[in-house]
């Protein structure tokens, strides 16, 4: 059965990424990453506002105490419920490297990974921001650190370093965090780069394919069982939202798209795939 896809927003972003649905803000938010903005839209897809957090807005999640935790160009920031931005100390000084994508584990720690602007191999890291404010490196020698999400029971994490053309899986411990890593699925280059991802209530892994004009679902066994085609090529991330968490929202980018081509690139698309997602995990710091 084919899944109907609709354009949910106008092309509001140059490089749309990292969509998050939370009842705290009654709708969808996502980043216009290279503009440094977090974009909020209402339940109809109309623009509500844009919050500028710096030169880069890489990823964010709601905070248990209100507001958001945000990954900026070279570190993290805490945003109050009124929009005031409090930047934490930079994690590095090299202007050639920026944060890219991340998420919260079930225990409320916020992970985000980095990459070089010029895609230098191994220049990125995966960082973990603890609720106490301390930060440690989880992975080194990452090239394009991308999607990160957890299984319904919290014992498994799925992770993408895009240039590997794989989704990997980690064992996850409530205290120690990410553990043993191994391949989950491989995606051939002609189908696009694996980018942002999310997990549904049945344990299915949905991954956006940058350059592949699609989002794919893999079952918990790693078998491909659904493909959602999109009318633009650079699909960047996806998340479940809506009152029943049964709507899949997919962000797109128009970065490097030739002028006049794909005029709707940078829009958010929506589909109802017949399965619901998991509630957003909050940062507890």
C-alpha positions in Angstrom: 0.0 0.0 0.0 1.4 3.4 -1.0 1.7 6.1 1.6 0.5 9.6 0.7 2.9 12.4 1.2 1.8 16.0 1.5 3.8 19.2 1.6 3.3 20.4 5.2 5.2 23.8 5.1 6.4 26.2 2.6 10.1 26.0 1.8 11.0 27.8 5.1 14.6 26.5 5.4 17.8 26.6 3.4 19.0 23.5 5.2 16.1 22.0 7.2 17.1 19.4 9.7 16.4 17.9 13.1 12.6 18.0 13.4 11.2 17.6 17.0 7.5 17.3 18.1 6.7 18.1 21.7 3.4 18.8 23.5 5.3 21.6 25.3 5.1 23.7 22.2 2.0 22.3 20.5 3.5 21.6 17.2 6.7 21.0 15.2 10.1 22.7 15.5 13.1 22.1 13.3 16.4 23.7 12.5 17.4 25.9 9.6 20.9 24.7 10.5 23.2 27.0 8.6 21.1 30.0 9.4 21.4 29.3 13.1 17.6 29.3 13.6 15.1 27.0 15.3 11.9 27.3 13.3 8.5 26.8 15.0 5.4 26.1 13.0 1.8 25.6 14.1 -0.3 22.5 13.6 -1.3 23.7 10.1 2.4 24.1 9.0 2.3 27.9 9.1 5.4 29.7 10.4 5.1 30.6 14.1 8.5 32.1 14.8 12.3 31.7 14.3 14.7 31.7 17.2 18.3 32.6 16.3 20.7 30.7 18.5 24.0 31.4 16.8 25.8 30.8 13.5 24.7 27.2 13.5 21.6 25.5 15.1 22.6 21.8 14.8 20.1 19.9 17.0 17.9 20.5 20.0 15.5 18.8 22.4 13.1 20.0 25.1 14.3 20.4 28.7 12.4 18.9 31.6 12.6 22.3 33.3 11.3 24.1 30.3 12.9 25.5 27.2 15.4 23.6 25.1 19.0 22.2 25.0 20.7 23.1 21.7 23.8 22.1 19.9 25.4 25.2 18.3 28.4 25.5 16.0 31.1 24.4 18.5 29.2 23.3 21.6 26.0 23.5 23.6 23.5 26.1 24.8 20.5 26.1 27.1 17.5 28.0 26.1 14.9 29.3 28.6 11.2 29.0 28.1 11.2 32.7 27.2 13.8 32.2 24.5 16.9 33.5 26.3 20.0 31.7 25.1 22.7 30.7 27.5 25.8 29.4 25.7 28.0 26.9 27.4 31.8 27.0 26.8 33.0 26.0 23.4 34.3 22.4 23.1 36.8 23.3 20.4 38.3 26.3 18.6 38.8 25.0 15.1 36.4 27.0 12.8 36.5 24.2 10.2 34.4 21.9 12.4 30.7 22.2 13.4 28.1 20.3 15.3 25.6 18.4 13.1 22.9 16.1 14.6 22.0 14.4 17.9 19.3 13.4 20.4 18.5 12.5 24.0 18.7 9.0 25.5 16.0 7.7 27.8 17.9 8.9 30.8 17.9 12.5 29.6 21.5 12.9 28.4 21.9 14.9 25.2 24.3 13.6 22.5 25.4 15.5 19.4 28.1 14.7 16.8 30.3 17.0 14.8 31.7 17.1 11.3 34.1 19.2 9.2 32.6 21.8 6.8 34.8 20.3 4.1 33.9 16.7 5.1 37.4 15.8 6.1 37.5 12.1 7.1 37.6 11.5 10.8 37.4 15.2 11.8 34.2 14.8 13.8 33.3 13.4 17.3 30.2 12.3 19.1 29.8 14.2 22.4 27.5 13.6 25.4 26.2 16.5 27.5 25.4 15.2 30.9 22.5 16.7 33.0 25.3 18.0 35.3 26.7 20.1 32.5 29.8 18.0 32.0 30.7 16.8 28.5 32.6 13.8 27.3 33.6 12.3 23.9 31.7 9.1 23.1 33.2 8.5 19.6 36.2 9.8 17.9 37.2 9.8 14.2 33.7 10.4 12.9 33.2 12.0 9.4 29.5 13.1 9.2 27.9 12.3 12.6 24.2 12.1 11.9 21.0 10.4 13.1 20.8 9.0 16.6 17.7 7.4 18.2 16.8 4.7 20.7 14.7 1.5 20.6 11.3 1.4 22.5 12.9 -0.5 25.4 15.9 1.8 25.5 18.4 -1.0 25.3 19.6 -0.2 21.8 20.7 2.9 20.0 20.8 3.4 16.2 23.5 5.8 14.8 24.6 7.1 11.4 28.0 8.2 10.3 26.8 9.0 6.8 29.9 8.3 4.8 29.9 4.7 6.0 26.6 4.1 4.1 25.4 2.3 7.2 23.1 2.5 10.2 25.0 1.1 13.1 23.5 -0.2 16.4 24.9 0.2 19.9 24.0 -1.6 23.1 22.8 1.0 25.6 23.2 0.8 29.3 21.2 3.2 31.6 24.3 4.1 33.6 27.2 3.7 31.2 25.4 4.9 28.0 26.5 3.6 24.6 28.4 0.3 24.5 29.2 -2.3 21.9 28.8 -1.1 18.3 28.0 -3.2 15.2 26.5 -2.7 11.7 22.7 -2.8 11.5 22.0 -2.2 7.8 24.0 -1.0 4.7 22.5 1.3 2.1 24.0 1.4 -1.3 25.3 4.8 -2.4 23.0 5.0 -5.4 20.1 5.2 -2.9 21.5 8.2 -1.1 23.4 9.0 2.1 21.8 7.8 5.3 21.0 11.0 7.3 18.7 11.6 10.3 16.5 8.9 11.7 13.8 8.0 14.2 12.3 4.8 15.7 8.6 3.9 15.9 6.7 2.1 18.6 7.2 -1.3 16.9 11.0 -0.8 16.8 11.1 0.1 13.1 13.9 2.4 12.1 13.0 5.2 9.7 16.0 6.9 8.0 16.1 9.9 5.6 18.2 9.4 2.5 20.0 12.6 1.5 20.2 12.7 -2.3 17.9 9.7 -2.4 14.5 11.5 -2.4 13.1 9.1 0.2 12.7 7.9 3.7 13.0 4.2 4.4 11.8 1.9 7.2 13.8 -1.0 8.4 12.3 -3.5 10.8 14.1 -4.4 14.0 15.6 -7.3 12.1 17.2 -4.9 9.6 14.9 -5.9 6.7 13.7 -3.1 4.5 9.9 -3.0 4.6 8.8 0.4 3.5 9.9 3.3 1.3 8.3 6.8 1.2 9.3 8.7 -2.0 9.5 12.5 -1.8 9.4 15.0 -4.6 12.8 16.6 -3.6 16.1 14.9 -3.4 17.8 16.1 -0.2 15.8 14.5 2.6 17.6 15.2 5.8 15.6 13.8 8.9 12.3 12.6 10.1 10.3 12.4 13.3 6.8 11.3 14.5 4.4 13.9 15.7 0.8 14.9 15.9 -1.6 14.3 18.8 -1.4 10.5 18.3 2.3 10.5 17.2 1.1 8.9 14.0 2.3 11.5 11.5 5.8 11.3 10.1 7.4 14.7 9.5 10.3 14.9 7.0 12.7 17.8 6.6 14.5 18.7 3.4 17.3 21.0 2.2 18.0 23.2 -0.8 21.7 23.6 -0.1 23.6 23.2 -3.4 20.4 22.6 -5.4 20.7 24.6 -8.7 18.7 27.7 -9.0 15.3 27.1 -10.4 15.3 23.4 -9.6 13.2 21.7 -6.9 11.5 24.9 -5.8 9.9 23.1 -2.8 13.2 22.0 -1.4 13.5 23.3 2.2 9.9 22.4 3.0 8.7 19.9 5.6 6.6 17.0 4.3 4.2 14.9 6.2 2.9 11.3 5.8 0.7 8.9 7.9 2.5 5.6 7.6 0.1 3.5 9.7 2.4 3.2 12.7 3.1 5.7 15.6 6.3 6.9 17.0 7.8 7.3 20.5 7.5 10.4 22.7 10.4 12.8 22.5 13.0 12.2 25.2 13.7 15.3 27.3 17.1 16.7 28.5 17.0 16.6 32.3 19.6 19.2 32.9 
